[in-house]
């Protein structure tokens, strides 16, 4: 190493770009330890790694718990529950009765989505994060837990069905 060789501190500005910053940060740490033996270069590199981890952690948290993300998942749940209600009616038309549970429906049609995206989003410990479905014989109850993730609250999502739709009853 030359006596006048200065550590590349300005490259540390790249640490402000998430993901790129982590890679540059690791490189700066290695340069700081192995080539320049410079604590500031090591600190700048460590900042780049920590900054990237922080940005992506915030984004993951916001996707999981953020209000806007919750509303987007609610719109997805509304579309899926409408499709699910139509599939329940198709099942009854072909089999003469509604399925006992949503697993039975998914075995009948493997393309139907029975998982409530609002439950999946929150990663509840429920091994079956399905839409709430209760077979009532000639009728059924079907709903999503809504953004709060709890059933039987004011934000629950129900199918939007045309008037006179066969067996759906709102709880």
LINRACOR-V148778 format. One line per field, one symbol per residue. psi: psi as a letter, one per 30 degrees, with the letter a starting at -180 (. if undefined). Layout:
psi: ???
//
This chain:
psi: klefkkkiefffffffjkeeeeeeeeeeeeeeeeefhjeeeeeeeeeeeeeeeeeeeeeeeeeefleeeeeeeeeeeeeeeeeeeeeeeeeeeffflllelfeeefeejffkjfkjffeeefhlgkfiillkkkkhcfllkkllfaefgklhlfglklkjllkgkdfkkk.
//
